[in-house]
């Protein structure tokens, strides 16, 4: 890291087992407002999320010739001056998202993931679904230009 490039940091809503243990012993994590300020100052972030459509649909067979589009876990890499990049946690799919962006909350609930919120993300290449932790909603809205004020 001697060339001045900052390491990517997990966002406040991207929680690991260590983060949970720290919370149990009353050691506080950063806030969404701190993440936004750090992003403005050049800190790149990694935000965990789910999608069915970014990078193409992953179809799973459910028998008798029927198929469903599978929800995939991955990460949004957000850095000032770089295009946001979605990377699947498994499978090696990686997609750079091109502006212009429009991010709208869908209001739909995430099955089995109540701490996540769903968005519709429109880019130059199409419209996608993405779900991110509610704690990271402010950062994601800020990065994609939906933040007001």
PyMOL commands that set and color helices and strands:
alter all, ss='L'
color gray80, all
select helices_A, chain A and resi 17-24+32-40+134-143
alter helices_A, ss='H'
color red, helices_A
select strands_A, chain A and resi 9-10+45-51+58-63+66-70+72-78+85-88+94-96+102-105+116-123+126-133
alter strands_A, ss='S'
color yellow, strands_A
deselect
rebuild
show_as cartoon
